[in-house]
């Protein structure tokens, strides 16, 4: 049985690229053809050159709320076709692409249209562009982008900002160069994390006006609030609680005024340090700053009321008490009376005999009255010490409510907006 073996031989063209091939190709492209960097590389000059742009963000340097500036670092990927840079690879040892300095060929004058201060050329003379044999060019300039950004700090530190990096072909009209978004738009593949901000969303668009074409790349930034909560918000709440506790401290202890002033000074020093880390913007006052000012006002009120109470406490009993203070004191007694207990004595009428009530009422000037068939004591005589005690009662409840409501409302407003 004959076996016929067919041997198929595939012929593969192998090219050896030498230095001579590269020299010949460069001579052909830039000398023989008379390449001119001032001439737009289009065989038909009536048709615009299409440029695609992609932006890759590698780092967010930060946001300056005072001067309304966002700083990012990254690189652009610009692509277009140069009709004057084409060749046959087989003629030059199979060379399919070359890398040339960026100032050696025509390139679009792409600039930041919303740049903060810098208005310089992209890239540099040390950078190379990649040119393939079909004339397709890829340019990847690296740059720090300082761009204008309108910052809204009303909901600081639970705020989000939307900033844009906008590019334009500055010196060419839309009839000669047309800029558009590439296949990626904005990429974050190589992004290095920032300690204060997260980039949560990106988008891009291309648009034109009467004479130019633009590409806008949008970044939605979300502030990381954890450091502000632990270093500013919680200490503020704790200091405010200590300030309210002033009205629990008895006046006769002699330490109330020094305690309240110490808390106030501590809060003032802390607030000075905290404000240094808060963003400054004259166009909006953050809810967070309003909250801090409110707590400072509460501490000021505590010092003032404490000073007035000490003045009341040391008044002679012969000095008349205003009727409004008498009414406030009696109201405090009524609110503090629980389950039939006498607000002044703190004992139940069932536990006190009528003889004891008669003797105590005669000694202290109290009247014994009947209420629903039960004996109950009521102190009609109001002293300045009683007034101070009533003020303690009402101020403690009032400031606790203000502290709780302001904290809850501020937290709800900020967190709701944050999400």
KOLTOR-845982 format. One record per atom (N, C-alpha, C): x, y, z. Coordinates in pm, whole numbers, plus 50000, padded with zeros to 5 digits. Layout:
N
XYZ;...
//
This chain:
419
500864988150000;500005000050000;500905012350000;500665019349898;501525031149884;501025042449972;501955048250030;501645060050112;502285072050045;501415080650013;501885092949949;501805104150051;502915109350076;502995120250174;503135133350101;502195142050130;502245155350070;502825165050171;503825171550130;504485181150216;504105195250170;503425201550260;503025215250228;504025224850290;504495233050212;505485242750258;504865256750251;504765262750365;504235276450370;505395286150366;505325294950272;506375304850256;506005317350335;506835321050429;506605333050511;507675343150478;507205355350453;508155365950421;508775371050549;510045371150560;510765375850677;511565388150637;511325398650714;512015411150684;513045413850792;514135418850749;515195422550842;515305437650840;514875443850952;514885458350961;516245462951010;516905470350927;518235475150960;518215490150984;519335495051033;519445509351052;519355516950921;519835510750815;519765517250683;518325518950639;517495508550666;516075509550631;515425521350703;515765522750831;515155533550909;515625547250858;516905548350824;517405560950770;516735564250638;516615554050553;515985556350423;514525560650440;513835554350536;512435557850558;512305572150609;513155576150704;513105589850755;513435599950646;514415596450561;514745605350449;513575606850355;512905595750329;511745596050239;510615604450298;510315602250425;509165608850486;509385623750506;510575627850548;510765641650590;511655649950498;512265643450398;513105651050305;512605649750163;512515637250116;512135634849976;510745640549947;509805638050035;508425642550009;508215657250042;509255663450102;509135677650136;508115680350245;508145672150349;507155673450457;507305687050524;506155693550551;506145706850612;505195706650732;505715709750850;504895709450971;503845720350975;503985730350888;503025741350886;501815738250799;501875727350724;500775723750635;499935712750699;498655715250707;497765705150765;497805692550680;497995680850741;498255668450665;496995662250606;496375669250512;495195664050445;495375665850295;495195655050219;495325655850073;494265665150017;493065664550076;491985673450036;491835684050144;492355695850120;492365706350220;490975712050247;489995708350167;488635712950193;487945704550301;488525693150334;487965684350437;488735686150568;488025686750681;488715688650809;489455676050853;490485677850933;491215666750995;490525663051125;490135650451136;489425645951256;490425641351362;490265646951482;491115643551596;490245637151704;490645625651754;489935619451866;490765621251993;490085623152103;490755625952230;490195617052340;491065610352412;490735602852533;491585608052647;491025608352767;491735613152885;491855601952988;493075599453033;493325589653139;493815597053262;493025596553370;493385603053496;494195593253580;495405597353618;496245588853703;496305593553847;495855605753873;495885610554010;495065623254027;494405624354141;493695636554178;494515643354287;495095654754254;495965661554348;495185668854456;493975673254424;493165679854525;492315690954467;491525696854557;490635707854521;490885719354617;491055731154562;491205743254642;489875750854638;489105750154749;487775756154750;487825771354746;488895777254798;488985791854805;489145797854667;490075792554589;490335798054456;489575790754347;488735780754386;487895773454290;488745766354184;489635757754231;490555750954140;490605736054169;490615728054062;490845713654073;492145710254004;492965702054069;494245697954012;494245682853993;494485678753869;494575664553836;495835662153754;496245649853747;497385646253665;496995634053581;497445633953458;497095622953367;497675625253229;497195617553135;497695619052997;496545617852898;496735624652786;495775624352676;496225614152573;495275608452504;495555599952388;494875606352268;495685612752183;495185619652064;495545611551940;494565609651853;494775601951731;494205609351610;494935608751500;494475614351373;495255607751260;494895611151140;495545605351021;496295616250946;497575613050917;498425622150840;498605616150701;497975622350601;498035617150464;499425618050403;500305626050463;501635627950406;502685618750468;502285610650565;503225601450630;502745587150609;502865582450484;502475568850449;503565562350365;503745549250381;504755542150306;504395527450294;505155520550210;504965506150191;505995498850278;505575491050377;506525484450467;507545475750395;507125468650290;508045459550221;509245466850161;509065479550128;510145487250068;511235490450169;510885490750296;511825494850401;511995483950506;512195472050460;512505460950550;511355456850640;510105459750605;508945455950684;508645465150799;509185477150798;508905486650906;507455491250896;506695489051004;505275492551004;504975505351083;505915509551169;505695521851243;507045527951281;507015540751305;508205547851352;507785557151466;508755560651548;508525570251656;509375582551628;508715593951626;509405606351591;509105616851697;510015626551718;509755637451813;508505645251774;507775650251873;506485656551845;506615669551767;507775676151774;507915688551700;508365686451555;508485673551514;508965670751379;507835669351279;506585667551331;505455666151240;504345675851282;503355677151194;502195685551227;501395678951339;500925687251432;500045682351539;499055693451572;497905689751623;496875699751655;497245707751779;496835720351780;497095729151894;495995727351999;496035716252070;495045713252172;495475719652304;494555726952364;494835733752491;493645732352585;493885734952714;492805735752812;492055748952792;490765748152767;490005760452751;489555766052886;489565757752991;489235762753125;490405761153220;491615762453164;492815761653247;492875772953348;493495770453462;493525780253569;494575791053543;495775787053519;496825796853492;497675792953371;497885780153353;498835775453253;498225775753113;498985781053018;498555780752878;499785777552793;500265765352810;501455760952738;501125749252648;502075746252561;501895735252467;501885721952540;501025712852492;500995699452548;502285692052517;502665683252609;503845675052584;505125683152595;506135678652519;507435685252518;508275679552405;509395686152379;510245681752268;510825667852290;510875663452414;511435650252444;510425639052416;509145642552395;508125632452375;508085627852229;507735615152210;507675609252077;506235605952039;505965607051910;504685602851854;504885590051775;503865581751772;503925569251697;503185571051564;503875568051454;503295569251320;503355555551254;502205550351211;502245537551139;502205540050989;502385529350911;502575530850766;501325535850694;500145535050760;498925540250698;498725555050725;499605560950805;499485575150837;498745577750968;498345567251037;497665569251166;498685573151273;498375583951345;499315589451444;498685588751582;499505584951679;499065584551819;500015593251901;499425602751971;500185612052053;499675611052196;500585608652293;500165606652432;500955616252522;500525628852529;501205638552617;500745637152762;501665638552855;501395637552999;501425651553058;500495654453152;500425668253200;499675668953333;499975679353410;499185682953528;498135693153484;496865690053508;495775698553463;495215706453581;495485719553582;494885728553681;493715735653615;492515731953655;491325736953586;490405744253683;489645753553630;488645760653709;487485751253740;486955752753861;485825744353901;484985752054001;483705753353975;482815760254067;482505750954184;482955754554304;482845746054422;481675750754509;480785741554541;479665744254630;479915736754761;480215744154868;480555737854997;479405738755096;478205741055048;477055742555137;476845730155224;477125718455166;476875705955240;478175699655289;479235707455301;480485702555356;480245696655496;480895685355534;481855677255457;481215665555381;479875665955366;479175655455293;478795660555154;479735667155088;479425673454960;479965665554842;479385668254728;479845662854601;480085674554506;481095673154421;481435683654326;481515677554186;481065685254090;481195680953950;482055691153877;483225686853836;484185695553769;484435690353628;484915699053544;485205694853406;486595699253364;487155691353275;488425694453209;488095695753061;488185707853010;487705710452873;488865714152781;488885707652665;489935709752567;489365715952440;490215723652374;489825730252249;491025730752157;490775729952026;491825732451927;491875747551908;492875753751972;492835768151992;492975776151863;493925773051781;494245781751668;493695776851535;492855766751537;492305761351412;490785761851417;490195765651306;488735766351300;488145752451283;486845751651303;486165738751290;486185733651147;486415742551052;486475738250912;487775731350876;488795732950960;490075726550930;490405715151028;490055716651155;490315706251254;489055704051338;488685691451351;487485688151427;487855678451540;487565682751663;487925674951782;486695667351832;486895654651868;485785646451917;486295636652022;485345630552096;485685620852200;486085607652135;487145601352191;487605588552141;486775576852192;487335565052188;486595552952226;486445551452377;487355557052454;487315555552600;486685567352671;486865579152622;486395590952692;487305594052809;486845591452931;487635593453051;487915579953114;489185576653133;489575563753192;490225566053327;489945556753420;490515557553556;491285544953591;491775537953491;492425525053515;493665526253602;494415536953587;495665538653661;495535548853773;494315551353819;494085561853918;494655558054054;495415567254112;495905565654249;494925572354343;494535565354451;493495570354541;493945583154611;492935591454641;493165603954712;492585602854853;493245608854951;492825607355089;491565615055124;491175624755042;490035633055074;488875631554977;489165627554852;488135627154750;488125613554679;486925609454638;486735597854551;486095602554422;486575597354309;485925600054181;484885589154160;483605592754167;482535582854162;481895581654024;482135591153936;481495590653804;482275599353706;482335594853583;482975602653476;482095602553352;482255612653272;481545613353144;482305623053054;481985622752927;482645631752832;481695634652717;481925645952653;481105649752538;481915658952448;481555659152323;482165668452227;481085677752175;481445690252154;480485700052104;481255710952030;480525719051960;481135729651879;480415742851903;481135753651876;480485766651871;480625771851729;480575784751711;480605790351575;481935788051506;483025786551583;484325785951516;485235774751566;484925768451679;485845758651737;485085746151782;485855735551800;485295723151854;485925720251989;485135714352079;485555712052216;485295697552257;486075693052354;485815680452424;485845683552573;484745680452641;484635682852785;484615669452858;485485667952956;485545655753038;485085659553179;484055652853227;483445656253356;483845645953462;484175651053581;484495642653695;483545646053809;482835636153862;482005638053979;482765633154100;483045642354193;483895639454309;483055638954435;483365629554522;482655627854649;483665628854762;483445638354853;484375640354963;484245628855064;485375624855121;485385614555225;485255621755360;484095620655428;483835629155546;484355623555677;484885611355678;485195604655804;486125612655893;487165618455834;488145625755914;487525638155979;486585644755910;485945656555965;484945652856075;484305641356061;483365636856163;484085633956294;485235627056287;485935623056407;486775634256467;487275643256384;488165653656434;487475666856465;486275669056410;485595681756432;484185679756489;483375671656422;481965670456460;481795664356599;482385652856624;482215646256754;482785654456870;484015660056858;484485668756968;483575680656994;482975686156887;482045697356906;480835693156987;480265681556954;479095676457027;479455673857174;480605667857198;481015664757335;481215677557418;481845687657359;482035700257430;480705707057458;479765706057365;478445712057386;477705705057499;477835691957506;477215684457616;477805688757750;479125690357756;479755695057880;479275708957917;479045717457817;478545730857845;477155730557905;476285721957852;474925720857905;474935715658048;475895707158080;475975701358215;476295711858321;476575724158280;476795734958376;475595736658468;474375734758415;473155736958492;472825725158584;473645714858581;473515703958677;474395706758799;475425714758779;476355717958887;475705728158982;475625725259114;474975734659207;475725747959213;474945758759227;475545772059235;476375773459361;475885767359472;476585768859599;477955762059601;478255753859500;479575747459495;480685757559469;480335769059410;481315779359383;482175776959260;481885766159186;482705762659070;481985764658937;480735769458943;479945769858821;480525779658718;480825791858760;481285801858664;482645798058606;483525792658688;484835788658636;484695776658541;483765767858574;483535756158487;482995760558351;481995769358352;481395773658225;482385781458139;483195789958202;484185797558126;485255788358070;485655778258146;486645768658097;486125761157975;484855756957979;484255750157864;484195759557744;483825771957768;483745781757658;485105783957594;486135785957678;487475788157623;487975775857548;487685764157600;488085751857531;487415750957394;486135754357391;485415753957263;485945764457167;486275776457218;486785787057131;488125783157071;489015777357153;490315772957102;490135761857000;489265752357031;489025741356936;488425746456806;487495755856817;486865761356697;487885768656610;488835775456671;489885782256595;490705772156514;491025760856576;491775750456505;490915744056396;489635741756428;488745734956333;488485743456209;488305756656230;488005765456116;489155765656017;490375763756067;491535763755977;491465752255876;490785741455912;490675730055821;489385730255739;488525740155764;487295741155687;487545749055559;486855745455451;487035752855325;486425766755336;487085776455274;486595790155276;485965793655143;484785799555150;484095803755028;483085814355067;483235826255012;482345837155049;480975836154985;480805827054889;479525826054818;478525817254892;478955809154986;478045800355058;478625797055194;477735796355294;478145792455429;477685778155451;478595768855475;478185754855492;477275753055613;476385743255604;475555739655719;476425735755837;477545729655808;478465725255913;478995737255992;479345748055922;479835760155989;478715766556071;477495766356018;476365771856093;476145763956222;476325750956212;476175742556330;477225746056436;478465747956393;479525751556487;479255765056554;478775774656475;478465787856531;477315786856632;476335778356601;475215776556694;475705770956828;476595761156823;477125755456947;477945765757024;478655774356953;479405785057020;478445794757089;477355798057022;476345806957082;475745800757207;475525787557203;474995780657322;475965782057438;477245780257412;478245781657519;478295795957573;478155805657484;478125819657529;476905821857618;475755816357577;474535817657657;474695811157794;475365799757799;475585792957927;476385801758022;477435808257972;478265816958056;477445828858107;476635834758019;475825846358058;474795842458164;474055831658139;473025827358233;473645823458367;474785816958363;475455813058487;475855825258569;476335835658501;476715847958571;475485854458635;474375854758564;473135860658618;472635852358737;472715839158727;472265830558836;473055832958965;474355834458950;475175837159068;474785850459132;474455859959047;473985872959098;472675871159175;471745863459122;470475860859189;470685853359320;471595843759317;471795834859431;472265842759556;473045852959533;473615860459645;472815873059679;471645874659624;470795885859660;470155883459798;469875894259866;469205893159995;467745889259974;467245881460068;465885876460055;464855887760066;465275898960123;464345910060137;464075917260005;464935915259907;464725921559776;463565914759705;462645922659649;461465916659584;461845908859458;461095898459435;461305890059316;460265893859212;460665896659088;459685899858983;458655888858968;457415893158933;456325883458922;456605872658817;457265876658708;457545866958602;458455855858653;459425859458739;460315849258795;459585840458896;458625846358969;457825838359061;456995828158985;456385832458874;455585823258793;456445812158734;457645815758687;458545805658630;458945795458735;459195800258856;459605791258964;458485781659001;457245786859012;456115778159045;455835768058934;456025772458808;455845763158697;456875751858704;458105755358741;459145745058754;458775734958861;458155739858974;457745730659080;456655721159032;455715726558956;454635718158905;455185707458811;456105711558721;456665701958624;457545691558690;458165694958801;459035685458870;458295676358966;457005679458996;456235671159089;455755658659016;456045646959069;455705634259005;454955625459104;453775620059061;453055609959138;452635614459275;452205627359293;451715632159421;452795635859519;454095635959477;455175639659566;455315654759569;455615659859685;455815674259699;457115678259630;457025688059543;458195691959465;459305697259553;458935703659665;459975709559748;460565699359844;459705691259910;460175682060011;460595668659955;460005664659840;460345651859780;459765640159857;458655642159940;458035631360015;456575630459980;455995619059999;454585616859969;453725621660085;452565627760059;451685631860168;451235620260254;451165608260196;450745596560273;451765592960379;453035596860356;454095593360448;454305603860558;453555614860552;453685625760648;452365627560721;452415628160852;451195629860932;450705644160924;449385646060946;448845659760943;449505668961043;449895663561162;450555671961262;451895677061211;452645667861141;453945671961087;453775682460979;452735680560895;452495690460789;452135703960849;451315703660959;450915716161022;452125723261083;452975715261150;454145721261215;455125726761112;455355719461003;456315723860900;455785735860823;454455735460799;453895746860726;453935759460809;453745758060942;453805769961027;455225775161041;456215765761042;457605769761055;458115776760929;457735771660812;458325776560689;457385785660611;456215787760666;455285796660595;454585789860482;454425776560488;453765769160382;452275767660413;451495766660310;450065764160325;449785749660293;448875743360373;448465729660349;447105729960284;446975723960167;445715724260093;445255710160065;443965708860037;443385695760004;443225694859854;443615683259796;443485681459652;442935667359627;441645666859582;440975654259557;440945645259681;440705651659793;440545643859915;441845639659977;443005642859919;444305639059974;445045651560021;445895649560119;446675660760171;447905662460083;448165674560033;449305677459947;449925690659989;451245691359984;451905703560025;452265712159905;452185724859921;452555734159814;453265746059876;454425749059827;455225759959884;454905772859810;454275781959874;453915794659811;455035804659820;455885803159918;456985812759935;458095809659836;458525819659759;459575818159657;460775826459698;461915820159704;463155827059737;464025828259612;465085836159624;466005837859511;466715824559479;466965816559580;467565803359555;466605794459477;465305795759505;464315788259429;464305792759283;464465805759262;464515811059124;465705805259048;466855804859115;468045799159051;467825784559017;467205777059107;466925762859082;465975761058964;464965769858953;464025769058841;464705772158708;465605782158709;466345785458586;467205773658543;467845767058642;468625755158610;467775744758538;466595742458593;465695732258538;465315735358393;464855747658369;464395751158235;465555752358134;466665758158176;467785759758084;468385746258045;468435737058140;468975723758108;468095717058002;466775717158023;465865710857926;465935718057791;465935731457796;465945739257672;467195736657590;468355737057652;469605735357578;469805721057531;469335711357610;469405697457564;468575695657438;467375701557436;466525700657317;467175707657197;467745719657220;468405726857111;469575718857057;470385713357144;471535705457102;471105693157023;470095686057074;469645673957007;469015677056871;468125687056868;467455690356742;468425695556637;469325704456678;470285709956581;471205699156526;471625689956612;472515679156566;471775669756471;470545666056508;469775656756425;469435663056290;468965675556293;468575682256167;469775684156077;470895688556133;472115690456052;472575677255992;472565666856073;473015653656024;472105648555912;470785650055930;469835645255828;470015652955698;470135666155708;470295674355587;471565670555511;472665669055582;473945666155516;473965652055457;473525642255535;473595628355488;472615626055374;471415631955382;470435630455274;470975635855143;471595647455149;472195653255028;473375645054980;474105639255074;475315631455040;474945619254957;473845612954992;473445600854919;472555604154800;
//
